């Protein structure tokens, strides 16, 4: 199936810009980083692409069929988009952080953490995506 018209007019440039960033990140060296830390920028850009699709869908710039096309093409994560529509998950960073029987540190509001620590998630590097914290993709330390 060819690109939907609303994809080309609404979000294609933004997606291509993020894809270029992704290409640069994938070509960067990862010396001195743990394997999981080397993946953080990729996880962030994956989330960013999904956010572009989600916001365009919410604004009515693209249709649901275009969102499905984006999911089929691997442009966005449909599970992440689905979670963002639910209360309490609006700023969710990635699906790894809400696995059953696991509460990721980034899902705990900063005010409820011991010593209000700014600790990054081991999966994606998020420092706080509980709704009251907003999205926490910044440089933090993994403990």
One Martini backbone bead per residue (centre of mass of N, CA, C, O) as a GRO file, in nm:
protein
  143
    1UNK     BB    1   0.098   0.036   0.021
    2UNK     BB    2   0.067   0.354   0.002
    3UNK     BB    3   0.090   0.658   0.098
    4UNK     BB    4  -0.088   0.854   0.269
    5UNK     BB    5  -0.181   1.174   0.235
    6UNK     BB    6  -0.182   1.262   0.541
    7UNK     BB    7   0.107   1.177   0.589
    8UNK     BB    8   0.252   1.365   0.389
    9UNK     BB    9   0.127   1.640   0.508
   10UNK     BB   10   0.170   1.601   0.835
   11UNK     BB   11   0.445   1.380   0.914
   12UNK     BB   12   0.684   1.301   0.727
   13UNK     BB   13   0.907   1.505   0.801
   14UNK     BB   14   0.928   1.430   1.101
   15UNK     BB   15   0.994   1.131   1.062
   16UNK     BB   16   1.250   1.174   0.889
   17UNK     BB   17   1.406   1.328   1.105
   18UNK     BB   18   1.408   1.097   1.313
   19UNK     BB   19   1.544   0.889   1.125
   20UNK     BB   20   1.809   1.044   1.107
   21UNK     BB   21   1.874   1.037   1.404
   22UNK     BB   22   1.873   0.728   1.423
   23UNK     BB   23   2.108   0.682   1.231
   24UNK     BB   24   2.319   0.832   1.400
   25UNK     BB   25   2.290   0.666   1.660
   26UNK     BB   26   2.360   0.386   1.531
   27UNK     BB   27   2.660   0.496   1.442
   28UNK     BB   28   2.745   0.524   1.711
   29UNK     BB   29   2.927   0.483   1.967
   30UNK     BB   30   2.951   0.258   2.284
   31UNK     BB   31   3.172   0.339   2.450
   32UNK     BB   32   3.134   0.310   2.801
   33UNK     BB   33   2.868   0.152   2.772
   34UNK     BB   34   2.606   0.002   2.835
   35UNK     BB   35   2.387  -0.167   2.656
   36UNK     BB   36   2.132  -0.018   2.759
   37UNK     BB   37   2.246   0.272   2.723
   38UNK     BB   38   2.280   0.251   2.409
   39UNK     BB   39   1.951   0.228   2.368
   40UNK     BB   40   1.814   0.491   2.466
   41UNK     BB   41   1.805   0.670   2.206
   42UNK     BB   42   1.628   0.471   2.051
   43UNK     BB   43   1.386   0.471   2.242
   44UNK     BB   44   1.328   0.776   2.222
   45UNK     BB   45   1.278   0.783   1.911
   46UNK     BB   46   1.047   0.584   1.909
   47UNK     BB   47   0.866   0.756   2.089
   48UNK     BB   48   0.867   1.009   1.909
   49UNK     BB   49   0.726   0.885   1.665
   50UNK     BB   50   0.470   0.803   1.816
   51UNK     BB   51   0.397   1.092   1.909
   52UNK     BB   52   0.349   1.214   1.633
   53UNK     BB   53   0.112   1.031   1.561
   54UNK     BB   54  -0.068   1.084   1.806
   55UNK     BB   55  -0.100   1.394   1.776
   56UNK     BB   56  -0.218   1.386   1.489
   57UNK     BB   57  -0.464   1.221   1.566
   58UNK     BB   58  -0.581   1.414   1.785
   59UNK     BB   59  -0.595   1.666   1.570
   60UNK     BB   60  -0.687   1.535   1.280
   61UNK     BB   61  -0.447   1.497   1.060
   62UNK     BB   62  -0.510   1.193   1.094
   63UNK     BB   63  -0.608   0.879   1.051
   64UNK     BB   64  -0.660   0.563   1.157
   65UNK     BB   65  -0.554   0.429   0.898
   66UNK     BB   66  -0.281   0.576   0.911
   67UNK     BB   67  -0.194   0.467   1.183
   68UNK     BB   68  -0.198   0.171   1.091
   69UNK     BB   69   0.010   0.208   0.871
   70UNK     BB   70   0.237   0.296   1.059
   71UNK     BB   71   0.240   0.033   1.218
   72UNK     BB   72   0.297  -0.158   0.974
   73UNK     BB   73   0.577   0.014   0.911
   74UNK     BB   74   0.717   0.089   1.204
   75UNK     BB   75   0.670   0.392   1.309
   76UNK     BB   76   0.479   0.279   1.534
   77UNK     BB   77   0.333   0.205   1.858
   78UNK     BB   78   0.024   0.084   1.926
   79UNK     BB   79   0.047   0.028   2.232
   80UNK     BB   80   0.136   0.310   2.315
   81UNK     BB   81  -0.104   0.465   2.201
   82UNK     BB   82  -0.314   0.319   2.375
   83UNK     BB   83  -0.201   0.407   2.652
   84UNK     BB   84  -0.211   0.724   2.611
   85UNK     BB   85  -0.537   0.721   2.633
   86UNK     BB   86  -0.495   0.659   2.925
   87UNK     BB   87  -0.512   0.708   3.240
   88UNK     BB   88  -0.171   0.761   3.352
   89UNK     BB   89  -0.025   0.728   3.035
   90UNK     BB   90   0.046   0.987   2.865
   91UNK     BB   91   0.387   0.966   2.944
   92UNK     BB   92   0.478   0.712   2.848
   93UNK     BB   93   0.780   0.575   2.737
   94UNK     BB   94   0.736   0.247   2.766
   95UNK     BB   95   0.645  -0.092   2.772
   96UNK     BB   96   0.866  -0.202   2.973
   97UNK     BB   97   0.751  -0.022   3.231
   98UNK     BB   98   0.458  -0.221   3.232
   99UNK     BB   99   0.510  -0.486   3.344
  100UNK     BB  100   0.433  -0.748   3.496
  101UNK     BB  101   0.559  -0.746   3.815
  102UNK     BB  102   0.655  -0.432   3.746
  103UNK     BB  103   0.812  -0.135   3.881
  104UNK     BB  104   0.922   0.131   3.753
  105UNK     BB  105   1.086   0.411   3.851
  106UNK     BB  106   0.942   0.607   3.640
  107UNK     BB  107   0.639   0.540   3.766
  108UNK     BB  108   0.737   0.687   4.013
  109UNK     BB  109   0.688   0.940   4.182
  110UNK     BB  110   0.917   1.155   4.301
  111UNK     BB  111   0.775   1.206   4.584
  112UNK     BB  112   0.789   0.866   4.639
  113UNK     BB  113   1.085   0.864   4.658
  114UNK     BB  114   1.375   0.804   4.776
  115UNK     BB  115   1.510   1.111   4.813
  116UNK     BB  116   1.411   1.206   4.535
  117UNK     BB  117   1.523   1.048   4.306
  118UNK     BB  118   1.727   1.059   4.000
  119UNK     BB  119   1.639   0.784   3.824
  120UNK     BB  120   1.697   0.565   3.576
  121UNK     BB  121   1.590   0.364   3.356
  122UNK     BB  122   1.713   0.064   3.232
  123UNK     BB  123   1.562   0.057   2.949
  124UNK     BB  124   1.540   0.403   2.856
  125UNK     BB  125   1.617   0.656   3.070
  126UNK     BB  126   1.393   0.736   3.236
  127UNK     BB  127   1.296   0.971   3.517
  128UNK     BB  128   0.972   1.042   3.455
  129UNK     BB  129   0.624   0.925   3.361
  130UNK     BB  130   0.452   1.027   3.548
  131UNK     BB  131   0.212   1.253   3.514
  132UNK     BB  132   0.339   1.459   3.728
  133UNK     BB  133   0.639   1.451   3.572
  134UNK     BB  134   0.634   1.379   3.305
  135UNK     BB  135   0.876   1.360   3.077
  136UNK     BB  136   1.207   1.188   3.157
  137UNK     BB  137   1.420   1.268   2.918
  138UNK     BB  138   1.722   1.259   3.072
  139UNK     BB  139   2.011   1.300   3.244
  140UNK     BB  140   2.089   1.008   3.422
  141UNK     BB  141   2.127   0.777   3.681
  142UNK     BB  142   2.212   0.450   3.725
  143UNK     BB  143   2.151   0.218   4.008
   0.00000   0.00000   0.00000
